[in-house]
Amino acid sequence: SDVCSSDLMQQMELREALGDARAGKDAEALDELDAQVRSEKKSRLAQVGKLLDAGDYTQAAQGVRALMFLDKFGDEVQYAFEALES
């Protein structure tokens, strides 16, 4: 269950970072967030693959939920970028 709470903490931290970047109109911070989300997605995907191979469907499902969050979050980072440029 601690995996779940650490996921939540990470998601809250990402949201906070995005809020700060938006408020500060900080393109560099948004860039960093974008890179962070990309690398996190990569490692999550690999992890989910391993868990599925191992038949650990509970953990795999958690990983998939995290990926769905990262997907949506990545979109939000893109929107924030576009808002800066407009």
CORSULVEN-V902045 format. One record per residue. RES is the residue in one letter. OMEGA is omega as a letter, one per 30 degrees, with the letter a starting at -180 (* if undefined). Layout:
res: (RES RES)
omega: (OMEGA OMEGA)
This chain:
res: (S D V C S S D L M Q Q M E L R E A L G D A R A G K D A E A L D E L D A Q V R S E K K S R L A Q V G K L L D A G D Y T Q A A Q G V R A L M F L D K F G D E V Q Y A F E A L E S)
omega: (a l a a l l a l a a l l l a l l l l l a l a a a a a a l l l l l l l a a a a l l l a l l l a l l l a l l a a l a l l l a l l l l l l l l a l a a l l a l l l a l a l l a a *)
